[in-house]
Amino acid sequence: MNAIQLVADRFSRSRNDLFFASLDDKPFTYADYWNVSSRLADHWKNEGCKTGDVIVFLVPNNFALPCCYLSCAIGGFVACPIPPSHHPDLVRKLMSLVSPALVVKELPGSLWATVSGPEPDFSIVTDPSRPFLILFTAGSTGEPKAICHSFHNIIGSARSFADLTEMSARTRLYHIFPMAYMAGILNSLFAPFMAGASIVEGPMFSPAAVLDFLDRPLQSGVNTLSLTPTVASALCRVAGKGPGKEELRSKVAQVQCTSAPIPRALQEEFLELFGIPLRNCYGMTELGGPLTFQEEEDAKQLRDWGVPMKGLEISLRGKEGQDLYIKSPFTMLGYLQDGRLSSPLDEAGFMDTGDLAEKNGEKVRISGRKKDIIIRGGVNVAPARVETVLGVMDELEEVAVVGVPHPFWGEAIVACVVPAPGYSDVSTKVALFSRRNLSPHERPDQIVIMKEIPRTFIGKRDVKKLREAAVSDLETGKAGGK
């Protein structure tokens, strides 16, 4: 696969087609996208940027970011997006990992005055095997890591995901993700690009705007939604209060769901309310983003199996044969540390995902996280299983289950719960529900009431802080018991 040729071919074939409809309803064709990005590349060269230089982007979540990414490919620079909403201390810490030659907070207005230009030649100078994109992950310790990907990896993964999800020129995808993270870059930007599809930009999701959430995608002819479980859950809660429920059934053909496991209760509720299944997408930034996608029939039947992208090799290891290792042709170049790239791959090129999985033929089902496994009295307990069972309770907004040290059991099971609106002290109800629906060894030893589940700077659950909060509540006697 020649990534540069693939991109040039896409621009050539789709140059006059709509690529991106911005939030202010300004349309950009594929040629417009190229012209603006090409001018940006020239602008940064005039600013003194050289091939291989890292450029940090602290720009808002809009069409400017896709242009910044393409301009780095055109000019041979390395793109490193950081959400401007991050705390200044975190921004400084992230920038110290990459030593940028330039930090961009605002784009020159003249570049956007007009999007037209001379007939482009779609020439890209970046070396497809060299660093092109740097993203950040919090890792298991909560400390940020700089993940470095090549242009080859990003384009190859995008093309494979577009094929797996059957994107085409007819696809019109609604983009609500942060464009500084992998799902917002690869799943809902580069993948539709490689398919010749069009993208409709939506506002960043907020609970306050959930009643009007469906207005824009339905009015804009969207037929593909990319959501998180949180957004899907919010839509279920207001399904009977706002317009668009029946229209969604008739206009939207596919709903992708990524970034976190989908609770079984949410899958059932979404399918019942909207008549469209939530199709789970499992992925990992280090391995190129998306890795598996759920077939429509499996999603309808609530079977949690995903089809791997082409080229992936799956290996299940460990004593129980459930430790998931993956070898991907789109694996990162490495973690950037002190100017050098370090790799977590084994000698055969496989990476330990940290997840537990099962196989059914070629399909894969993620059953939990290795590091999340709680060993209580010598018995393994999967937090994901307990969360799935408790997650159907109307009284709970969210559930996170962790293990904490215990003098007798080794580890105690703690359910950190956020009560749903209208509920407060739900400890007794959770304990009773657990007795009826969980095996004795799975039932939470303690229940901690929280206002919200703490998360890392990339939006994932902060397991370290969850454990700290659980231990604190246990020591002060605030937690409820069995």
For each residue, the residues with C-beta under 8 A, 3 or more apart:
1: 6 152 155 156 159
2: 5 6 128
3: 6 7 128 151 152 154 155 156
4: 7 8 124 126 128 151
5: 2 8 9
6: 1 2 3 9 10 155 159 194
7: 3 4 10 11 73 122 124 155
8: 4 5 11 12 122 123 124
9: 5 6 12 13
10: 6 7 13 14 30 193 194 196
11: 7 8 14 15 30 31 34 120 122
12: 8 9 15 122
13: 9 10 196
14: 10 11 17 19 30 169 196
15: 11 12 29 30 31 34 120
16: 29 30 31
17: 14 29 30 169 196 198
18: 21 27 28 29 198
19: 14 28 29 30 32 33 193 198 199
20: 27 28 33 63 66 198 199 201
21: 18 25 26 27 28 198 199 200 201 220
22: 25 26 27 28 62 63 201
23: 62 201 202 203
24:
25: 21 22
26: 21 22 63
27: 18 20 21 22 32
28: 18 19 20 21 22 32 33 36 63 115
29: 15 16 17 18 19 32 33
30: 10 11 14 15 16 17 19 33 34
31: 11 15 16 34 35 117 120
32: 19 27 28 29 35 36 115 116
33: 19 20 28 29 30 36 37 66 67 70
34: 11 15 30 31 37 38 70 120 122
35: 31 32 38 39 115 116 117 120
36: 28 32 33 39 40 67 111 112 115
37: 33 34 40 41 67 68 70 71 74
38: 34 35 41 42 71 74 117 120
39: 35 36 42 43 111 117
40: 36 37 43 44 67 68 71 107 111
41: 37 38 44 45 71 72 74 75 77
42: 38 39 45 46 75
43: 39 40 46 47 108 111
44: 40 41 47 49 55 71 75 77 102
45: 41 42 48 49 75
46: 42 43
47: 43 44 102
48: 45 101 102
49: 44 45 53 55 75 77 101 102
50: 53 101
51: 75 76 77 125
52: 76 77 78 130 131
53: 49 50 77 78 100 101 102
54: 77 78 80 98 99 100 101 134
55: 44 49 68 72 77 78 79 80 100 101 102 103 104
56: 80 81 82 95 98 100 102 103 104
57: 65 68 79 80 81 82 104 180
58: 82 83 84 91 103 104 105
59: 62 64 65 68 81 84 104 105 106 107
60: 64 84
61: 65 83 178 179 180 184 204
62: 22 23 59 65 179 201
63: 20 22 26 28 66 67 201
64: 59 60 67 68 107
65: 57 59 61 62 68 69 81 179 180
66: 20 33 63 69 70 179 189
67: 33 36 37 40 63 64 70 71
68: 37 40 55 57 59 64 65 71 72 79 81 104 107
69: 65 66 72 73 79 81 133 185 189
70: 33 34 37 66 67 73 74
71: 37 38 40 41 44 67 68 74 75 77
72: 41 55 68 69 75 76 77 78 79 126 132 133
73: 7 69 70 76 124 126 132 151
74: 37 38 41 70 71 123 124 125 126
75: 41 42 44 45 49 51 71 72 125 126
76: 51 52 72 73 125 126 127
77: 41 44 49 51 52 53 54 55 71 72 126
78: 52 53 54 55 72 131 132 133 134
79: 55 57 68 69 72 132 133 134
80: 54 55 56 57 98 100 133 134 135
81: 56 57 59 65 68 69 135 179 180 185
82: 56 57 58 86 91 94 95 136 180
83: 58 61 86 178 180
84: 58 59 60 105
85:
86: 82 83 90 91 94 457
87: 90 91
88: 91 92
89: 92 93
90: 86 87 93 94 144 457
91: 58 82 86 87 88 94 95
92: 88 89 95 96
93: 89 90 96 97 144
94: 82 86 90 91 97 98 136 144 146
95: 56 82 91 92 98 99 100 103
96: 92 93 99
97: 93 94 136 144 145 146 336 337
98: 54 56 80 94 95 134 146 336
99: 54 95 96 339
100: 53 54 55 56 80 95 103
101: 48 49 50 53 54 55
102: 44 47 48 49 53 55 56
103: 55 56 58 95 100
104: 55 56 57 58 59 68 107
105: 58 59 84
106: 59
107: 40 59 64 68 104 111 112
108: 43 111
109: 112 113
110: 113
111: 36 39 40 43 107 108
112: 36 107 109 115
113: 109 110
114: 117
115: 28 32 35 36 112
116: 32 35
117: 31 35 38 39 114 120
118:
119:
120: 11 15 31 34 35 38 117
121:
122: 7 8 11 12 34
123: 8 74
124: 4 7 8 73 74 151
125: 51 74 75 76
126: 4 72 73 74 75 76 77 130 132 151
127: 76 130 151
128: 2 3 4 132 150 151 152 155
129: 150 151 152
130: 52 126 127 150 151
131: 52 78 134 148 149 150 333 336
132: 72 73 78 79 126 128 149 150 151 153 154
133: 69 72 78 79 80 148 149 151 154 185
134: 54 78 79 80 98 131 146 147 148 149 336
135: 80 81 146 147 149 180 181 182 185 285
136: 82 94 97 144 145 146 147 457 458
137: 144 145 147 285 286 458
138: 141 142 143 144 145 456 457 458 460 462
139: 142 143 144 145
140: 354 371 463
141: 138 464
142: 138 139 456 462 464 465
143: 138 139
144: 90 93 94 97 136 137 138 139 457
145: 97 136 137 138 139 335
146: 94 97 98 134 135 136 335 336 337
147: 134 135 136 137 285 286 332 335 336
148: 131 133 134 332 333 334 335 336 341
149: 131 132 133 134 135 153 154 288 330 332 333
150: 128 129 130 131 132 153 154 333
151: 3 4 73 124 126 127 128 129 130 132 133 154 155
152: 1 3 128 129 155 156
153: 132 149 150 156 157 288 329 330 331 332 333
154: 3 132 133 149 150 151 157 158 185 186 190 288 330
155: 1 3 6 7 128 151 152 158 159 190 194
156: 1 3 152 153 159 160 288 329 330
157: 153 154 160 161 186 190 288 289 290 309 330
158: 154 155 161 162 186 190 191 193 194
159: 1 6 155 156 162 163 191 194
160: 156 157 163 164 309 310 311 330
161: 157 158 164 165 186 187 191 289 290 293 309
162: 158 159 165 167 191 192 194 195 197
163: 159 160 166 167 310
164: 160 161 290 293 307 309 310
165: 161 162 191 254 256 293
166: 163 254
167: 162 163 171 173 191 192 194 195 197 224
168: 171 195 196 197
169: 14 17 195 196 197
170: 197 223
171: 167 168 192 195 197 198 223 224
172: 197 198 199 200 220 221 222 223 224
173: 167 188 192 197 198 199 200 222 224 225 226
174: 199 200 202 216 217 220 222 224 225 226
175: 179 184 188 189 199 200 201 202 226
176: 202 203 204 205 226 227 231
177: 181 183 184 187 188 226 228
178: 61 83 181 184 204
179: 61 62 65 66 81 175 184 185 189
180: 57 61 65 81 82 83 135 184 185
181: 135 177 178 184 185 285 458 459
182: 135 185 186 187 283 285 289
183: 177 186 187 188 226 258 259 283 289
184: 61 175 177 178 179 180 181 187 188 189
185: 69 81 133 135 154 179 180 181 182 189 190 289
186: 154 157 158 161 182 183 189 190 191 288 289 290
187: 161 177 182 183 184 191 226 256 258 281 283 289 290
188: 173 175 177 183 184 191 192 199 226
189: 66 69 175 179 184 185 186 192 193 199
190: 154 155 157 158 185 186 193 194
191: 158 159 161 162 165 167 186 187 188 194 195 290
192: 162 167 171 173 188 189 195 197 198 199
193: 10 19 158 189 190 196 197
194: 6 10 155 158 159 162 167 190 191
195: 162 167 168 169 171 191 192
196: 10 13 14 17 168 169 193
197: 162 167 168 169 170 171 172 173 192 193
198: 17 18 19 20 21 171 172 173 192
199: 19 20 21 172 173 174 175 188 189 192
200: 21 172 173 174 175 216 217 220 221 222
201: 20 21 22 23 62 63 175
202: 23 174 175 176 216 217
203: 23 176 206 209
204: 61 176 178
205: 176 209 210 213 228 230 231 234
206: 203 209 210
207: 210 234
208:
209: 203 205 206 212 213
210: 205 206 207 213 234 235 237 238 242
211: 238 241 242
212: 209 215 216 242
213: 205 209 210 216 231 234 235 242
214: 217 218 235 242 243 244 245 247 248
215: 212 218 219 243 244
216: 174 200 202 212 213 219 220
217: 174 200 202 214 220 222 225 252
218: 214 215 222 244 247 248 251
219: 215 216
220: 21 172 174 200 216 217
221: 172 200 251
222: 172 173 174 200 217 218 225 251 252
223: 170 171 172 251 252 253 254
224: 167 171 172 173 174 252 253 254 255 256
225: 173 174 217 222 252 254 255 256
226: 173 174 175 176 177 183 187 188 255 256 257 258
227: 176 231 232 235 255 256 257 258 278
228: 177 205 231 232 257 258 259 260
229: 232 233 257 259 260 261 262 263 266 278
230: 205 233 234 260
231: 176 205 213 227 228 234 235
232: 227 228 229 235 236 255 257 262 266 270 278
233: 229 230 236 237 266
234: 205 207 210 213 230 231 237 238
235: 210 213 214 227 231 232 238 239 270 274
236: 232 233 239 266 269 270 273
237: 210 233 234
238: 210 211 234 235 241 242
239: 235 236 242 245 273 274
240: 245
241: 211 238
242: 210 211 212 213 214 238 239 245
243: 214 215 247
244: 214 215 218 247 248
245: 214 239 240 242 248 249 273 274
246: 249 250
247: 214 218 243 244 250 251
248: 214 218 244 245 251 252 274 276
249: 245 246 252 274 275 276
250: 246 247
251: 218 221 222 223 247 248
252: 217 222 223 224 225 248 249 255 276
253: 223 224 276
254: 165 166 223 224 225 276 279 296
255: 224 225 226 227 232 252 270 274 276 277 278 279
256: 165 187 224 225 226 227 279 281 293
257: 226 227 228 229 232 262 278 279 280 281
258: 183 187 226 227 228 280 281 282 283 290
259: 183 228 229 459 460
260: 228 229 230 460
261: 229 280 366 384
262: 229 232 257 266 267 278 280
263: 229 266 267 387 388 391 392
264: 267 268 302 388 391 392
265: 268 269 388 391 392
266: 229 232 233 236 262 263 269 270 278 391
267: 262 263 264 270 271 277 278 299 302
268: 264 265 271 272 302
269: 236 265 266 272 273
270: 232 235 236 255 266 267 273 274 276 277 278
271: 267 268 274 275 276 277 278 299 300 302
272: 268 269
273: 236 239 245 269 270
274: 235 239 245 248 249 255 270 271
275: 249 271
276: 248 249 252 253 254 255 270 271
277: 255 267 270 271 296 299 300
278: 227 229 232 255 257 262 266 267 270 271 299
279: 254 255 256 257 293 294 295 296 299
280: 257 258 261 262 292 293 294 299 304 306
281: 187 256 257 258 290 292 293 294 306
282: 258 290 291 292 306 364 366
283: 182 183 187 258 287 289 290 291 292
284: 287 289 291 326 353
285: 135 137 147 181 182 289 332
286: 137 147 331 332 344 351
287: 283 284 291 326 328 330 331 332 351 353
288: 149 153 154 156 157 186 291 328 329 330 331 332
289: 157 161 182 183 185 186 187 283 284 285 330
290: 157 161 164 186 187 191 258 281 282 283 293 309
291: 282 283 284 287 288 306 308 309 312 326 328
292: 280 281 282 283 306 307 308 309 364
293: 161 164 165 256 279 280 281 290 306 307 309
294: 279 280 281 298 299 304 305 306 307
295: 279 298 299 305 307
296: 254 277 279 299 300
297: 300 301
298: 294 295 301 303 304 305 363
299: 267 271 277 278 279 280 294 295 296 302 303
300: 271 277 296 297
301: 297 298
302: 264 267 268 271 299
303: 298 299
304: 280 294 298 365 366
305: 294 295 298 360 363 364 365
306: 280 281 282 291 292 293 294 363 364 365 366
307: 164 292 293 294 295 362 363
308: 291 292 312 314 362 363 364
309: 157 160 161 164 290 291 292 293 312 328
310: 160 163 164
311: 160 328 329 330
312: 291 308 309 326 327 328 329
313: 326 327 328 350
314: 308 324 325 326 357 359 364
315: 324 325 326 327 350
316: 321 322 323 324 325 357 358 359
317: 321 323 325
318: 321 322 323 370
319:
320: 323
321: 316 317 318
322: 316 318 356 357 358 367
323: 316 317 318 320 352 356 370
324: 314 315 316 352 353 354 355 356 357 364 366
325: 314 315 316 317 346 350 351 352 353
326: 284 287 291 312 313 314 315 350 351 353
327: 312 313 315 331 348 349 350 351
328: 287 288 291 309 311 312 313 331 351
329: 153 156 288 311 312
330: 149 153 154 156 157 160 287 288 289 311
331: 153 286 287 288 327 328 345 349 351
332: 147 148 149 153 285 286 287 288 335
333: 131 148 149 150 153 341
334: 148 341 342 343
335: 145 146 147 148 332 341 342 343 344
336: 97 98 131 134 146 147 148 339 340 341
337: 97 146 340 341 342
338:
339: 99 336
340: 336 337
341: 148 333 334 335 336 337
342: 334 335 337
343: 334 335
344: 286 335 351 352
345: 331 349 350 351
346: 325 349 350 351 352
347:
348: 327
349: 327 331 345 346
350: 313 315 325 326 327 345 346
351: 286 287 325 326 327 328 331 344 345 346
352: 323 324 325 344 346
353: 284 287 324 325 326
354: 140 324 369 370 371
355: 324 366 368 369 370
356: 322 323 324 366 367 368 369 370 373 382
357: 314 316 322 324 364 365 366 367
358: 316 322 364 365 367
359: 314 316 362 363 364 365
360: 305 363 364 365
361:
362: 307 308 359
363: 298 305 306 307 308 359 360
364: 282 292 305 306 308 314 324 357 358 359 360
365: 304 305 306 357 358 359 360
366: 261 282 304 306 324 355 356 357
367: 322 356 357 358 382 384
368: 355 356 372 373 382 383 384 385
369: 354 355 356 372 373 383 384
370: 318 323 354 355 356 373
371: 140 354 463
372: 368 369 382 383 384 402 403 463
373: 356 368 369 370 380 381 382 383 403
374: 380 381 382 383 401 402 403 411 413
375: 378 379 380 381 403 410 411
376: 379 381 403 406 409 410 411 412 413 441 445
377: 409 410 441
378: 375 410
379: 375 376 441
380: 373 374 375
381: 373 374 375 376 385 386 403 413 441 442
382: 356 367 368 372 373 374 385 386
383: 368 369 372 373 374 386 387 400 401 402 403
384: 261 367 368 369 372 387 388 401
385: 368 381 382 388 389 442
386: 381 382 383 389 390 399 401 413 415 438 442 444
387: 263 383 384 390 391 399 400 401
388: 263 264 265 384 385 391 392
389: 385 386 392 434 437 438 442
390: 386 387 393 396 399 401 415 417 430 433 434
391: 263 264 265 266 387 388 396 399
392: 263 264 265 388 389
393: 390 396 426 429 430 433
394: 420
395: 419 420 423 426 429 430
396: 390 391 393 399 417 418 419 420 423 426 430
397: 418 419 420 421
398: 417 418 452 453
399: 386 387 390 391 396 415 416 417 418
400: 383 387 415 416 417 453 461 466
401: 374 383 384 386 387 390 413 414 415 416 444
402: 372 374 383 414 416 463 466 467 470
403: 372 373 374 375 376 381 383 411 412 413 414 467
404: 411 412 414 467 470 471 474
405: 410 411 412 471
406: 376 409 410 411 412 445
407:
408:
409: 376 377 406 412 445
410: 375 376 377 378 405 406
411: 374 375 376 403 404 405 406
412: 376 403 404 405 406 409 445 446 474
413: 374 376 381 386 401 403 442 443 444 445 446
414: 401 402 403 404 444 445 446 447 448 470 474 479
415: 386 390 399 400 401 430 434 444 446 447 448
416: 399 400 401 402 448 450 453 466 469 470
417: 390 396 398 399 400 426 430 447 448 449 450
418: 396 397 398 399 449 450 451 452 453
419: 395 396 397 423 424 425 426 449
420: 394 395 396 397 423
421: 397
422:
423: 395 396 419 420 426
424: 419 449
425: 419 428 449
426: 393 395 396 417 419 423 429 430 447 449
427: 430 431 447 449 479 480 481
428: 425 431 432 480
429: 393 395 426 432 433
430: 390 393 395 396 415 417 426 427 433 434 444 447 480
431: 427 428 434 435 443 444 447 480 481 482
432: 428 429 435 436
433: 390 393 429 430 436 437
434: 389 390 415 430 431 437 438 442 443 444 482
435: 431 432 438 443 482
436: 432 433
437: 389 433 434
438: 386 389 434 435 442 443
439: 442 443
440: 443
441: 376 377 379 381
442: 381 385 386 389 413 434 438 439
443: 413 431 434 435 438 439 440 482
444: 386 401 413 414 415 430 431 434 447 482
445: 376 406 409 412 413 414 481 482
446: 412 413 414 415 470 473 474 479 480 481 482
447: 414 415 417 426 427 430 431 444 479 480 481
448: 414 415 416 417 469 470 473 474 478 479 480
449: 417 418 419 424 425 426 427 478 480
450: 416 417 418 453 469
451: 418
452: 398 418
453: 398 400 416 418 450 461 466
454: 461 462 465 466 469
455: 459 460 461 462
456: 138 142 459 460 461 462
457: 86 90 136 138 144
458: 136 137 138 181
459: 181 259 455 456
460: 138 259 260 455 456
461: 400 453 454 455 456 466
462: 138 142 454 455 456 465 466
463: 140 371 372 402 466 467
464: 141 142 467 468
465: 142 454 462 468 469
466: 400 402 416 453 454 461 462 463 469 470
467: 402 403 404 463 464 470 471
468: 464 465 471 472
469: 416 448 450 454 465 466 472 473
470: 402 404 414 416 446 448 466 467 473 474 479
471: 404 405 467 468 474 475
472: 468 469 475 476
473: 446 448 469 470 476 478 479
474: 404 412 414 446 448 470 471 477 478 479
475: 471 472
476: 472 473
477: 474
478: 448 449 473 474
479: 414 427 446 447 448 470 473 474
480: 427 428 430 431 446 447 448 449
481: 427 431 445 446 447
482: 431 434 435 443 444 445 446
